[in-house]
């Protein structure tokens, strides 16, 4: 029965233009403005990213390429596409260091020849040349391999991509490769003998100071000091572009994150997903992917009905009705606020007698369940009563008032947190456009949908799920799962090469189901990557801060931001892998000490600016010479250590982007800040020796630029003073 009905509805829907789903803001029958978040009308313009002011100017707007000042709107705004296109072109036009390769003119394609396959951690990356130092070593190894005909023949992949990695121990060099051991496996030659032949065949290079063989056959490369010094003008010339690359080659990636139900304010758990998702998207964009940021608005279903009913019951209380509020209703103060708006604007127009509301309803469950009531059945009865007593138009008005009030609050909250989206995608448009029916029909045609007990079931057990899943209930209503199938079908149909979902860790069991549905429809499930974010636990004074969503007793993201500042929140949230639990120490986040990691990194940036101010106050010339002039004076161990740290930045960005691990960047910035602070405490910069002063100022300016770039990718400001 349901299969025949779905086939009929699908056939009817095919005669309707798919653009019907893309409706902009419109006026509802009740006079309240309804917002649709469809594919086109739901594209949000760049939002104002101004930070909440904090003492000493430590929370200013990040020094990145954001476009502030554009009002968020559901209507498509050309500024959205222009801002995104400009940044994408800027990213696409730069090489590994953010600059055009030598010899590439403005009208030429600066991209190096691509190697077809990407690394295993990112199957959609088309890989250009590596960061300059690493790539140069790879080329030297290739040249040595080609010159030694007596070595075992390696397959094309091994010859094309020798594995070269940075060493952890400086005494073992800067880079190391195991290529000798790989080649030794292909012939009866000892690895050290292969290594000796390769080292002897390496072409001379000013990049390399010396090469050593270690252990069973590792080859360690020591980079020449001059090669590190060359990095300083490269950083200063590239500026914001240093560390960016064309690794992604413009491949399209969608990142969907937060997507919290619009049933209440965002809490601190949502904040971690917001910070993590925003940085993952920015990192991917920094290495050359075309990133589409999306928020899936769950504006349909039972939870929204519970919210609407909760608002109405609070409204009735304001009208003087004696209400026993359902245990399963939403109890936060925000519900009272929405109800007060309804009462203030419409008086008693939506009033009903409380006796009629609760007449004949199943009993509610009290705390502990001692009365034997059923809270789920009770709240469903309240919803049914609200719909009946209010009628379609008035109920829809209350529903939309609750939805839009909270959704506006979420958008503003995220904007103040520095999180921006290209699209706010409405769940309701999936039903309106026929996408849900289309998805179920595709599963039916593939033989994975069957009818049982009046419901339609997806045969997910055929793909390893513990049991089959309902997609259409006995009453004809599609399930949340059906909408999710349709949503992910739509994502792939929009042509994204890769789709990244960032969900809460409690959704881990949901991942194989969604992938199973994609596979059943004939799509490649590997195009979908789901990253699970563990909850954040707040601590104040060594005590755990309690929170409970339904009761309204919870710490909101806005409260956290006001207490610790946007910068600290954004930095702390991404300091650990997303799958690890995060203990958020509120006292540490607000402390001005070296123990506070964000303060420590920002202070390093501010210290460089303070050196320049001191020079101006003392009348000491601080203008730097061009190119590599005077950099040969940078011979101190602290200077060499700082130079080596700066050289790692492009590699860290690439690794953090491809592995979806922003914590790699936070750790790097802390290490870089430590190298700088150590250097600052050990040496004077404004010395009488003009050449030495020039070299040191250029070095610390390069450090400041890298700190600024890294903080910008984290959504954290780089203050000039603290």
C-alpha positions as CSV (number, residue, x, y, z in Angstrom):
1,X,0.0,0.0,0.0
2,X,2.7,2.5,1.1
3,X,4.9,1.5,-1.8
4,X,2.2,2.1,-4.3
5,X,1.4,5.5,-2.7
6,X,5.1,6.5,-2.7
7,X,5.5,5.6,-6.3
8,X,2.5,7.7,-7.3
9,X,3.7,10.7,-5.2
10,X,7.2,10.4,-6.7
11,X,5.7,10.4,-10.2
12,X,3.7,13.4,-9.4
13,X,6.6,15.2,-7.9
14,X,8.8,14.7,-10.9
15,X,6.5,17.0,-12.8
16,X,7.4,19.8,-10.4
17,X,10.5,21.9,-10.8
18,X,13.1,21.1,-8.1
19,X,13.5,24.8,-7.6
20,X,10.2,24.9,-5.8
21,X,12.2,23.8,-2.7
22,X,14.3,27.0,-2.9
23,X,11.8,29.4,-1.4
24,X,13.0,32.5,0.3
25,X,11.5,34.4,3.2
26,X,7.7,34.6,2.8
27,X,4.6,35.7,4.7
28,X,2.6,32.9,6.4
29,X,-1.1,32.8,6.6
30,X,-1.0,33.9,10.2
31,X,1.0,37.0,9.3
32,X,4.2,35.8,10.9
33,X,7.2,35.8,8.6
34,X,8.2,32.2,7.8
35,X,11.8,31.5,7.0
36,X,12.8,28.8,4.5
37,X,16.4,27.6,4.5
38,X,16.5,25.9,1.1
39,X,19.5,25.4,-1.1
40,X,19.5,28.9,-2.7
41,X,17.4,31.1,-0.5
42,X,19.1,29.6,2.6
43,X,22.5,30.8,1.7
44,X,23.7,33.1,4.5
45,X,25.8,36.1,3.9
46,X,29.0,36.7,5.8
47,X,28.1,37.6,9.3
48,X,29.6,40.2,11.5
49,X,32.5,38.6,13.4
50,X,33.2,41.3,16.0
51,X,34.4,39.9,19.2
52,X,33.0,40.6,22.6
53,X,35.4,43.3,24.1
54,X,37.6,42.1,26.9
55,X,40.3,43.9,28.9
56,X,43.6,44.8,27.3
57,X,42.2,44.3,23.8
58,X,42.9,40.6,24.0
59,X,39.7,39.6,22.1
60,X,39.8,41.6,18.9
61,X,38.7,40.4,15.6
62,X,41.0,37.7,14.1
63,X,43.5,38.8,11.6
64,X,42.2,36.7,8.7
65,X,40.4,37.1,5.4
66,X,36.9,37.3,6.9
67,X,34.4,39.7,5.5
68,X,32.8,41.5,8.5
69,X,29.8,43.7,8.4
70,X,27.4,41.8,6.1
71,X,24.0,41.2,7.7
72,X,22.9,37.6,8.0
73,X,19.9,36.9,5.7
74,X,18.1,33.9,4.2
75,X,18.1,35.6,0.9
76,X,21.0,34.9,-1.4
77,X,23.5,37.8,-1.4
78,X,26.1,38.2,-4.1
79,X,28.5,39.3,-1.5
80,X,28.5,35.8,-0.2
81,X,29.7,34.3,-3.4
82,X,32.1,37.2,-4.1
83,X,33.8,36.9,-0.7
84,X,34.1,33.1,-1.0
85,X,35.2,33.3,-4.6
86,X,37.9,35.9,-3.8
87,X,39.3,33.7,-0.9
88,X,39.1,30.6,-3.0
89,X,41.0,32.2,-5.9
90,X,43.5,33.6,-3.5
91,X,44.1,30.2,-2.0
92,X,44.1,28.5,-5.4
93,X,46.6,30.9,-6.8
94,X,49.3,30.3,-4.2
95,X,51.9,27.6,-4.1
96,X,53.0,25.7,-1.0
97,X,54.2,28.9,0.6
98,X,51.3,31.0,-0.6
99,X,53.3,32.5,-3.5
100,X,53.4,31.9,-7.2
101,X,56.2,29.5,-8.2
102,X,59.2,31.0,-9.9
103,X,58.4,31.8,-13.5
104,X,54.6,31.8,-13.1
105,X,53.0,34.9,-14.4
106,X,49.6,36.3,-13.3
107,X,47.9,34.7,-16.3
108,X,49.6,31.4,-16.0
109,X,48.6,28.3,-14.2
110,X,51.1,28.2,-11.2
111,X,50.2,24.7,-10.3
112,X,53.0,22.1,-10.4
113,X,52.3,18.8,-12.1
114,X,49.9,16.8,-10.0
115,X,50.4,13.3,-8.8
116,X,47.1,11.5,-9.4
117,X,46.4,9.9,-6.1
118,X,46.1,11.6,-2.7
119,X,47.2,10.3,0.7
120,X,45.1,7.6,2.4
121,X,43.9,10.1,5.0
122,X,42.3,12.2,2.3
123,X,41.3,10.1,-0.8
124,X,39.9,13.2,-2.5
125,X,43.1,15.3,-2.5
126,X,45.0,15.7,-5.7
127,X,48.5,16.1,-4.5
128,X,50.9,18.9,-5.8
129,X,54.5,19.3,-4.7
130,X,55.2,19.0,-1.0
131,X,56.4,21.9,1.2
132,X,59.7,23.2,-0.4
133,X,62.2,21.6,1.9
134,X,60.5,18.2,2.0
135,X,59.9,18.2,-1.8
136,X,63.5,19.1,-2.5
137,X,64.7,16.1,-0.5
138,X,62.2,13.8,-2.3
139,X,63.6,15.0,-5.6
140,X,67.1,14.3,-4.5
141,X,66.2,10.8,-3.5
142,X,64.5,10.2,-6.9
143,X,67.6,11.4,-8.7
144,X,69.7,9.0,-6.7
145,X,67.3,6.1,-7.5
146,X,67.4,6.8,-11.2
147,X,71.2,6.9,-11.3
148,X,71.6,3.5,-9.6
149,X,70.6,0.9,-12.1
150,X,71.9,-1.9,-9.9
151,X,69.3,-1.2,-7.2
152,X,66.2,-3.4,-7.1
153,X,63.4,-2.1,-9.4
154,X,60.7,-0.5,-7.4
155,X,57.1,-0.1,-8.5
156,X,56.0,3.2,-9.8
157,X,54.3,4.3,-6.6
158,X,57.4,3.8,-4.5
159,X,59.6,5.5,-7.0
160,X,57.2,8.4,-7.3
161,X,56.7,9.0,-3.6
162,X,59.6,8.2,-1.3
163,X,58.4,8.5,2.3
164,X,60.1,11.5,3.9
165,X,59.2,12.8,7.4
166,X,60.5,15.2,9.9
167,X,62.5,13.7,12.7
168,X,61.5,14.2,16.3
169,X,65.1,14.3,17.6
170,X,67.2,17.1,16.1
171,X,70.4,15.1,16.7
172,X,69.1,12.7,14.0
173,X,68.7,15.5,11.5
174,X,65.7,17.4,10.2
175,X,64.2,14.8,7.8
176,X,64.5,11.1,7.5
177,X,63.5,8.4,5.0
178,X,63.1,4.7,5.0
179,X,63.4,4.3,1.2
180,X,66.5,2.1,1.6
181,X,64.6,-0.5,3.6
182,X,61.7,-0.4,1.2
183,X,64.0,-1.0,-1.8
184,X,66.0,-3.7,0.1
185,X,62.8,-5.8,0.5
186,X,62.7,-6.1,-3.3
187,X,66.1,-7.7,-3.6
188,X,68.7,-9.6,-1.7
189,X,70.6,-6.5,-0.5
190,X,71.0,-5.3,3.1
191,X,69.2,-2.0,3.9
192,X,72.3,-0.3,5.0
193,X,74.1,-1.2,1.8
194,X,71.2,0.3,-0.2
195,X,71.3,3.4,2.0
196,X,75.1,3.8,1.4
197,X,74.6,3.6,-2.4
198,X,71.8,6.1,-2.3
199,X,73.7,8.5,-0.2
200,X,76.7,8.3,-2.4
201,X,74.5,9.0,-5.5
202,X,72.7,12.0,-4.0
203,X,73.3,15.1,-6.2
204,X,74.9,18.0,-4.4
205,X,72.5,20.6,-3.0
206,X,72.9,23.8,-1.1
207,X,69.8,22.7,0.9
208,X,71.7,19.8,2.6
209,X,74.4,20.3,5.1
210,X,75.1,16.6,5.6
211,X,73.5,13.2,5.3
212,X,73.9,10.3,7.8
213,X,72.8,6.7,7.9
214,X,71.2,5.5,11.1
215,X,70.0,2.2,12.5
216,X,69.1,-0.6,10.0
217,X,69.1,1.8,7.1
218,X,67.4,5.1,7.8
219,X,68.8,8.1,5.9
220,X,68.8,11.3,7.9
221,X,69.1,14.7,6.2
222,X,70.5,17.8,8.0
223,X,69.3,21.0,6.5
224,X,71.8,23.8,6.0
225,X,71.4,26.9,8.2
226,X,71.3,29.1,5.1
227,X,68.3,27.2,3.8
228,X,66.4,28.0,7.0
229,X,67.4,31.7,6.8
230,X,66.0,31.9,3.3
231,X,62.6,31.2,4.9
232,X,62.4,34.6,6.6
233,X,61.9,36.7,3.5
234,X,59.6,34.0,2.1
235,X,57.3,34.4,5.1
236,X,57.4,38.2,5.0
237,X,56.6,38.3,1.3
238,X,53.8,35.7,1.5
239,X,52.2,37.3,4.5
240,X,48.7,35.8,5.1
241,X,49.3,33.3,2.3
242,X,52.3,31.6,4.0
243,X,51.4,28.0,4.8
244,X,48.5,27.9,2.3
245,X,48.7,25.5,-0.7
246,X,46.8,24.1,-3.7
247,X,46.8,20.5,-2.3
248,X,43.0,20.2,-2.6
249,X,43.1,21.5,-6.2
250,X,39.6,23.0,-5.8
251,X,37.9,19.7,-5.0
252,X,34.5,20.4,-3.5
253,X,34.0,19.5,0.2
254,X,30.9,20.0,2.2
255,X,31.2,20.4,6.0
256,X,28.0,20.1,8.0
257,X,28.4,20.9,11.7
258,X,26.5,21.9,14.8
259,X,23.0,21.4,13.3
260,X,21.5,21.5,16.7
261,X,17.7,21.2,17.0
262,X,16.2,24.8,17.2
263,X,14.5,23.9,20.5
264,X,16.7,26.0,22.8
265,X,19.9,28.0,23.0
266,X,23.3,26.4,22.1
267,X,25.0,24.9,25.1
268,X,28.7,24.3,25.7
269,X,28.6,20.9,24.0
270,X,27.4,22.5,20.8
271,X,30.2,25.0,21.2
272,X,32.8,22.4,20.8
273,X,31.2,21.1,17.6
274,X,31.0,24.7,16.3
275,X,34.7,25.5,17.0
276,X,35.9,22.1,15.7
277,X,33.8,22.3,12.5
278,X,34.7,25.8,11.7
279,X,38.5,25.1,12.0
280,X,38.2,21.9,10.0
281,X,36.5,23.8,7.2
282,X,39.0,26.7,7.4
283,X,42.0,24.3,7.3
284,X,40.6,22.5,4.3
285,X,40.1,25.8,2.5
286,X,43.7,26.8,3.4
287,X,45.1,23.8,1.6
288,X,43.1,24.4,-1.6
289,X,39.7,22.7,-1.2
290,X,36.5,24.5,-2.2
291,X,34.6,24.2,1.1
292,X,30.8,24.6,1.6
293,X,29.8,25.1,5.2
294,X,26.3,24.0,6.0
295,X,23.9,24.0,9.0
296,X,21.0,21.4,8.8
297,X,18.0,23.0,10.4
298,X,15.8,20.3,12.1
299,X,12.6,22.4,11.7
300,X,10.2,19.4,11.5
301,X,9.2,16.6,13.7
302,X,8.1,15.8,17.2
303,X,10.7,17.9,19.1
304,X,9.5,21.0,17.4
305,X,6.0,20.1,18.3
306,X,7.1,19.7,21.9
307,X,8.6,23.2,21.8
308,X,5.5,24.8,20.3
309,X,3.3,23.1,22.9
310,X,5.7,24.2,25.7
311,X,5.5,27.8,24.5
312,X,1.7,27.7,24.3
313,X,1.4,26.2,27.9
314,X,3.6,29.0,29.3
315,X,1.5,31.5,27.4
316,X,-1.6,30.0,29.0
317,X,0.0,30.5,32.4
318,X,0.6,34.2,31.5
319,X,-3.1,34.3,30.7
320,X,-4.0,33.1,34.2
321,X,-4.6,29.5,33.5
322,X,-3.5,26.9,36.2
323,X,-1.1,24.6,34.3
324,X,0.7,21.5,35.5
325,X,3.6,21.7,33.1
326,X,4.5,18.4,31.4
327,X,7.7,16.7,32.7
328,X,8.7,16.2,29.1
329,X,8.2,19.8,28.0
330,X,10.9,22.4,27.5
331,X,11.4,24.4,30.7
332,X,14.1,27.0,30.1
333,X,13.6,30.7,30.6
334,X,13.8,31.2,26.9
335,X,10.4,29.4,26.6
336,X,8.9,32.0,29.0
337,X,10.4,34.7,26.8
338,X,8.8,33.4,23.7
339,X,5.5,33.0,25.5
340,X,5.7,36.5,26.8
341,X,6.2,37.8,23.2
342,X,3.1,35.9,22.1
343,X,1.0,37.3,25.0
344,X,2.3,40.8,24.6
345,X,1.5,40.9,20.9
346,X,-1.8,39.0,20.9
347,X,-3.2,39.1,24.4
348,X,-5.8,36.3,25.0
349,X,-6.3,35.5,21.4
350,X,-4.6,32.1,21.8
351,X,-6.1,31.3,25.2
352,X,-7.9,28.0,25.9
353,X,-9.3,26.6,29.1
354,X,-6.7,24.5,30.9
355,X,-9.4,21.8,31.6
356,X,-10.0,21.3,27.9
357,X,-6.2,21.1,27.3
358,X,-5.7,18.2,29.7
359,X,-9.0,16.5,29.4
360,X,-8.6,12.8,28.7
361,X,-4.8,12.9,28.4
362,X,-2.7,9.9,29.6
363,X,-1.2,10.7,33.1
364,X,2.2,12.3,33.2
365,X,5.2,10.7,34.9
366,X,6.4,12.3,38.0
367,X,10.1,12.3,39.0
368,X,10.9,8.7,39.8
369,X,7.8,7.5,38.0
370,X,5.9,6.6,41.2
371,X,2.5,7.3,39.7
372,X,2.9,5.0,36.8
373,X,2.3,7.7,34.2
374,X,3.9,7.8,30.7
375,X,5.6,11.1,30.0
376,X,5.9,10.4,26.3
377,X,2.2,9.5,25.8
378,X,1.3,12.6,27.9
379,X,3.3,15.1,25.9
380,X,1.9,13.6,22.7
381,X,-1.5,14.1,24.1
382,X,-0.7,17.8,24.9
383,X,0.6,18.3,21.3
384,X,-2.6,16.8,19.9
385,X,-4.7,19.0,22.2
386,X,-2.8,22.1,21.1
387,X,-3.3,21.4,17.4
388,X,-7.0,20.7,17.9
389,X,-7.8,23.7,20.2
390,X,-5.7,26.2,18.2
391,X,-6.5,25.0,14.7
392,X,-4.0,24.9,11.9
393,X,-3.3,28.6,11.4
394,X,-2.9,29.6,15.0
395,X,-0.9,26.4,15.9
396,X,1.4,27.1,12.9
397,X,1.9,30.7,14.2
398,X,3.0,29.5,17.6
399,X,5.2,26.8,16.0
400,X,6.9,29.3,13.7
401,X,7.3,31.9,16.5
402,X,9.2,29.4,18.6
403,X,11.3,28.1,15.7
404,X,12.3,31.5,14.3
405,X,13.0,33.1,17.7
406,X,15.4,30.3,18.7
407,X,16.9,30.0,15.2
408,X,17.6,33.7,15.1
409,X,19.3,33.3,18.5
410,X,21.4,30.4,17.3
411,X,22.5,32.4,14.2
412,X,23.5,35.4,16.3
413,X,25.2,33.2,18.9
414,X,27.3,31.5,16.2
415,X,28.1,34.7,14.5
416,X,29.4,36.2,17.7
417,X,31.5,33.0,18.1
418,X,33.0,33.6,14.7
419,X,31.3,30.7,13.0
420,X,29.8,31.3,9.6
421,X,27.8,29.2,7.1
422,X,27.2,29.3,3.4
423,X,23.8,27.6,3.8
424,X,21.1,27.0,6.3
425,X,19.3,23.9,5.0
426,X,15.8,23.3,6.1
427,X,14.6,19.7,6.9
428,X,11.1,20.7,5.8
429,X,12.3,21.3,2.2
430,X,13.1,17.6,2.0
431,X,9.4,16.7,2.3
432,X,8.2,19.7,0.2
433,X,10.5,18.9,-2.7
434,X,9.7,15.2,-2.6
435,X,13.3,14.2,-1.7
436,X,12.2,11.9,1.1
437,X,9.9,10.0,-1.3
438,X,12.5,9.9,-3.9
439,X,15.1,8.4,-1.5
440,X,12.7,5.7,-0.4
441,X,11.8,4.9,-4.0
442,X,15.4,4.5,-4.8
443,X,15.8,2.1,-2.0
444,X,12.7,0.2,-3.0
445,X,13.9,-0.1,-6.6
446,X,17.2,-1.5,-5.3
447,X,15.3,-4.1,-3.3
448,X,16.0,-2.8,0.1
449,X,12.6,-1.6,1.3
450,X,9.7,-3.9,2.3
451,X,6.3,-3.4,4.0
452,X,5.6,-5.1,7.4
453,X,2.9,-4.3,9.9
454,X,1.7,-1.3,7.9
455,X,5.1,0.4,8.0
456,X,7.9,0.6,5.4
457,X,11.3,-0.8,6.5
458,X,14.8,-0.3,5.2
459,X,16.7,-3.6,5.1
460,X,19.8,-2.2,6.8
461,X,20.7,-5.6,8.3
462,X,21.9,-6.5,4.8
463,X,24.7,-4.1,5.4
464,X,25.7,-5.2,8.9
465,X,23.2,-3.3,11.0
466,X,21.8,-5.1,14.0
467,X,18.3,-4.8,12.7
468,X,16.2,-3.2,10.0
469,X,15.0,0.4,10.3
470,X,11.6,2.0,9.8
471,X,11.5,4.7,7.2
472,X,7.7,5.3,7.1
473,X,5.6,4.6,10.2
474,X,2.2,2.9,10.3
475,X,0.5,6.3,10.3
476,X,2.2,7.3,7.1
477,X,4.7,9.7,8.7
478,X,8.3,9.4,7.5
479,X,10.9,9.0,10.2
480,X,13.9,11.1,11.1
481,X,16.0,8.4,9.5
482,X,14.2,8.8,6.2
483,X,14.9,12.5,6.2
484,X,18.5,11.9,6.9
485,X,18.8,9.4,4.0
486,X,17.2,12.0,1.7
487,X,19.5,14.7,3.0
488,X,22.6,12.7,2.3
489,X,21.3,11.7,-1.0
490,X,20.8,15.3,-1.8
491,X,24.3,16.2,-0.7
492,X,25.9,13.8,-3.1
493,X,23.6,14.9,-5.9
494,X,24.8,18.4,-5.4
495,X,28.2,17.2,-6.7
496,X,30.4,17.4,-3.6
497,X,33.5,15.2,-3.9
498,X,33.6,14.7,-0.2
499,X,31.0,15.2,2.5
500,X,32.0,15.6,6.2
501,X,29.4,15.4,8.9
502,X,30.4,16.5,12.4
503,X,28.1,14.9,15.0
504,X,27.9,14.4,18.7
505,X,29.5,11.2,20.0
506,X,26.1,9.9,21.0
507,X,25.3,9.4,17.3
508,X,28.0,6.8,16.7
509,X,25.5,4.1,16.1
510,X,23.8,6.2,13.4
511,X,26.9,6.3,11.1
512,X,26.7,2.8,9.6
513,X,23.0,3.2,9.0
514,X,23.4,6.3,6.9
515,X,26.4,4.8,5.0
516,X,24.3,1.6,4.4
517,X,21.5,3.6,2.9
518,X,23.9,5.4,0.5
519,X,25.4,2.1,-0.5
520,X,22.0,0.6,-1.0
521,X,21.1,3.5,-3.4
522,X,24.2,2.8,-5.4
523,X,26.2,5.7,-4.0
524,X,29.8,5.5,-2.7
525,X,29.6,5.5,1.1
526,X,33.2,6.4,1.3
527,X,32.4,9.9,0.0
528,X,30.8,10.5,3.5
529,X,33.1,10.9,6.5
530,X,31.5,11.3,9.9
531,X,33.6,12.9,12.7
532,X,32.3,12.4,16.2
533,X,32.8,15.1,18.8
534,X,32.9,14.1,22.5
535,X,31.1,16.3,25.0
536,X,32.9,19.1,26.8
537,X,32.9,19.1,30.6
538,X,33.3,22.4,32.4
539,X,35.2,22.8,35.6
540,X,35.2,25.8,37.9
541,X,37.3,25.9,41.1
542,X,38.1,22.2,40.6
543,X,34.4,21.3,40.7
544,X,32.4,19.9,37.7
545,X,29.7,22.3,36.4
546,X,26.4,20.5,36.2
547,X,24.0,20.9,33.2
548,X,20.7,19.5,32.0
549,X,19.2,20.4,28.7
550,X,15.5,19.6,29.2
551,X,15.2,21.2,32.6
552,X,16.7,24.4,31.3
553,X,19.5,24.2,33.9
554,X,22.5,24.4,31.5
555,X,25.4,26.5,30.7
556,X,25.0,28.1,27.3
557,X,27.6,28.9,24.7
558,X,26.8,32.6,25.1
559,X,27.5,32.3,28.9
560,X,30.8,30.6,28.3
561,X,31.9,33.2,25.8
562,X,31.1,36.0,28.1
563,X,33.0,34.3,31.0
564,X,36.2,33.3,29.2
565,X,36.0,35.3,25.9
566,X,35.7,34.0,22.4
567,X,39.4,33.5,21.9
568,X,39.9,31.2,24.8
569,X,36.7,29.2,24.0
570,X,37.7,28.7,20.4
571,X,41.3,27.7,21.3
572,X,40.4,25.4,24.2
573,X,37.7,23.6,22.3
574,X,40.2,22.3,19.6
575,X,43.1,21.5,21.9
576,X,42.3,17.8,21.8
577,X,41.2,15.3,19.2
578,X,37.5,15.5,18.7
579,X,36.9,11.9,19.8
580,X,38.6,12.6,23.2
581,X,36.7,14.0,26.1
582,X,37.5,17.6,26.9
583,X,37.8,19.0,30.4
584,X,37.4,22.7,30.1
585,X,39.0,24.5,33.0
586,X,37.2,27.9,33.2
587,X,39.8,29.3,35.7
588,X,42.7,28.4,33.5
589,X,41.0,29.9,30.4
590,X,40.7,33.3,32.2
591,X,44.2,33.3,33.7
592,X,46.9,35.6,32.4
593,X,49.8,33.2,32.8
594,X,52.0,31.0,30.7
595,X,49.8,28.0,31.9
596,X,47.0,29.4,29.8
597,X,47.9,28.2,26.2
598,X,45.9,30.9,24.3
599,X,47.2,33.7,26.4
600,X,50.8,32.3,26.0
601,X,50.5,32.2,22.2
602,X,48.8,35.6,21.9
603,X,51.4,37.1,24.2
604,X,54.1,36.0,21.9
605,X,52.4,37.9,19.0
606,X,51.9,41.0,21.2
607,X,55.5,40.9,22.3
608,X,56.8,41.3,18.8
609,X,54.6,44.4,18.4
610,X,55.9,45.8,21.7
611,X,59.4,45.5,20.3
612,X,58.5,47.7,17.4
613,X,56.8,50.2,19.7
614,X,59.9,50.3,21.9
615,X,62.0,51.0,18.8
616,X,59.8,53.9,17.8
617,X,59.8,55.3,21.4
618,X,63.6,55.2,21.5
619,X,64.1,56.5,18.0
620,X,65.8,53.3,16.9
621,X,65.4,52.5,13.2
622,X,63.3,49.3,12.8
623,X,62.8,49.3,9.0
624,X,64.1,46.0,7.7
625,X,66.3,45.4,4.7
626,X,65.1,43.5,1.6
627,X,65.6,39.8,1.0
628,X,68.2,37.8,2.9
629,X,70.4,40.8,3.7
630,X,72.1,40.4,7.1
631,X,70.4,37.1,7.9
632,X,73.8,35.4,8.0
633,X,74.1,37.0,11.5
634,X,71.4,34.6,12.8
635,X,73.8,32.1,14.3
636,X,72.6,31.7,17.9
637,X,71.1,28.3,18.9
638,X,67.8,30.1,19.9
639,X,67.6,31.7,16.5
640,X,68.2,28.4,14.7
641,X,65.6,26.7,16.8
642,X,63.0,29.4,16.0
643,X,63.8,29.1,12.3
644,X,63.3,25.4,12.3
645,X,59.9,25.8,14.0
646,X,58.8,28.4,11.4
647,X,59.8,25.9,8.6
648,X,57.3,23.3,10.0
649,X,54.2,25.5,9.7
650,X,53.1,24.5,6.1
651,X,53.6,20.8,7.0
652,X,51.5,21.3,10.2
653,X,48.7,23.0,8.2
654,X,48.6,20.2,5.6
655,X,48.6,17.4,8.3
656,X,45.9,19.2,10.4
657,X,43.7,19.7,7.3
658,X,44.0,16.2,5.8
659,X,43.6,14.4,9.2
660,X,40.8,16.7,10.4
661,X,42.9,17.3,13.6
662,X,43.0,21.0,14.5
663,X,44.8,20.2,17.7
664,X,48.0,19.7,15.7
665,X,47.9,23.4,15.0
666,X,47.2,24.4,18.6
667,X,50.2,22.3,19.8
668,X,52.4,23.7,17.1
669,X,51.5,27.3,18.0
670,X,52.3,26.6,21.7
671,X,55.7,25.2,20.7
672,X,56.4,28.1,18.4
673,X,55.4,30.6,21.1
674,X,57.7,28.8,23.5
675,X,60.6,29.1,21.0
676,X,59.9,32.8,20.7
677,X,59.6,33.5,24.4
678,X,62.8,31.6,25.1
679,X,64.5,33.7,22.4
680,X,63.0,36.9,23.7
681,X,64.2,36.2,27.2
682,X,67.7,35.3,26.1
683,X,68.6,38.1,23.7
684,X,68.2,41.8,23.0
685,X,66.7,42.7,19.6
686,X,67.3,46.5,19.6
687,X,71.0,46.2,19.7
688,X,73.5,48.8,18.5
689,X,74.8,46.6,15.7
690,X,72.6,47.7,12.9
691,X,73.1,44.5,10.8
692,X,72.3,42.2,13.7
693,X,69.3,44.3,14.7
694,X,68.0,44.1,11.2
695,X,68.3,40.3,11.1
696,X,66.7,39.8,14.5
697,X,63.8,42.1,13.7
698,X,63.1,40.3,10.4
699,X,63.2,37.0,12.3
700,X,60.7,38.1,14.9
701,X,58.4,39.7,12.3
702,X,58.4,36.3,10.5
703,X,57.5,34.6,13.8
704,X,54.7,37.2,14.3
705,X,53.3,36.5,10.8
706,X,53.2,32.7,11.4
707,X,51.5,33.1,14.8
708,X,48.9,35.5,13.2
709,X,48.2,33.0,10.4
710,X,47.8,30.1,12.7
711,X,45.6,32.0,15.2
712,X,43.5,33.2,12.3
713,X,42.8,29.6,11.1
714,X,41.7,28.8,14.7
715,X,39.3,31.8,14.7
716,X,41.4,33.5,17.5
717,X,42.6,37.1,17.4
718,X,46.2,38.2,17.3
719,X,46.4,41.2,19.6
720,X,49.0,43.9,19.2
721,X,49.1,44.5,22.9
722,X,48.1,42.7,26.1
